């Protein structure tokens, strides 16, 4: 049952990657990249629940922290870029 949700999330990530590639602005691409990383983290969590292996939860938490720090750094860079 959980694998069906994983397949649905993979389908959603295809539409999100379209916005990442063909986004009209850099902000659209940034939100699409953040959405793709969240989808990947949810897939890891669902796979961990399905297999009963807690190792994938550790990987998901690590990716979540890296995504958060990367998003903060990138938005700070975009804010500094517009003020010049």
LINBELCOR-V184159 format. One record per backbone hydrogen bond with DSSP energy under -1.0 kcal/mol. CO is the residue of the C=O (numbers start at 1). NH is the residue of the N-H. Records with the same first field share a line. If there is no record, write none. Layout:
CO = NH / NH
This chain:
2 = 6
3 = 7
4 = 8
5 = 9
6 = 10
7 = 11
8 = 12
9 = 13
10 = 14
11 = 15
12 = 16
13 = 17
14 = 18
15 = 19
16 = 20
17 = 21
18 = 22
25 = 29
26 = 30
27 = 31
28 = 32
29 = 33
30 = 34
31 = 35
32 = 36
33 = 37
34 = 38
35 = 39
36 = 40
37 = 41
38 = 42
39 = 43
40 = 44
41 = 45
42 = 46
43 = 47
44 = 48
45 = 49
46 = 50
47 = 51
48 = 52
54 = 58
55 = 59
56 = 60
57 = 61
58 = 62
59 = 63
60 = 64
61 = 65
62 = 66
63 = 67
64 = 68
65 = 69
66 = 70
67 = 71
68 = 72
69 = 73
70 = 74
71 = 75
72 = 76
73 = 77
74 = 78
75 = 79
76 = 80
77 = 81
78 = 82
